[in-house]
Amino acid sequence: MESKSNFNKLIYGIIAILLVIIIAVAARIAVKNGRDAETVNTEDTESITGGIVQGQEAEISEIEEGDLPTDAELEENGLENVMQTSKINQQFNLYNYEITEDGGIKYNYLANAVTNGERLSVTAKAMTEDEYNEMLPKTKAQNNNVDGIDVVYNDRNLYYTVDETEVPEYVKNAEEAGNVVVRYGNSLGELLPMQQLMWYKDGIGYTLESISRNYTYDDMAALAHDFFEATK
C-alpha cells in the first residue's frame, strides 16, 4: 500500500515538473514573439519614414533643394528685389513656392518628408511701409532687431477649418482679441501653435512663419539670421 502511495507521489511530481517546464517554454516563446513583432514594426516604420521618428526633424535637410522662381515671375509681381534662398540653416531646403492670390509669393521649406511643407515658410509681398505696418499683429507683438533689420515677433495660434460656418464662438472671440489667426482649407478644427517674424525691406514685407513647432523668439531670430546671410 505504501509503495503504491509512493508511486502516485512520483507520478504527481513528474506531472508537476512537466507543467513547470511547459509554462517556462511557453513564456519564452511569447517573449520572443513579442520582440520579433516589435522589430518588424520598427522596420516597417523606418521603411515608411526613412528611419526618422515622426515629430523629429533632420539636422541637415533630406529634401532635394527646389528651384527658385524665374526673374520673369518675380518682375510680374513687383518682386525684383525680393530676398530669397533655397536653403535655410542647412536644416531646411526649399520644397516649393507659390504665387499667392494677392500677388505675393510663398516659399515652403522642409527638413524631411515627414513634416508638412507649410510648417516653415517665408512669404513676401510688394507693399508700402504703411501697408506693412497695417498687417502687423495688434497683440503679442515684440519689436526686436536681427542683423540691423527691425523685426516684429509674435506667438499666436492658427485655427484651420473648412469655411467660416465651422468656426466656433470661442475661436471667433480669440480672433477678435488678436490671439488666433483663422485660415480656411481642408482641415477640420485644427488649433496649432504659430510663430511669426516679420520685417520690411526695399518695398517688400516679409513673414517668416513656423507652425506646430513652438519656436521661441531666439529660434526664429536664428532662422532669420541664416535667411539674411543666405540672401546677401
Summary of the structure (lengths in Angstrom):
residues: 232
radius of gyration: 29.4
end to end distance: 104.0
largest distance: 111.7
contacts: 626
relative contact order: 0.12
helix: 38%
strand: 29%
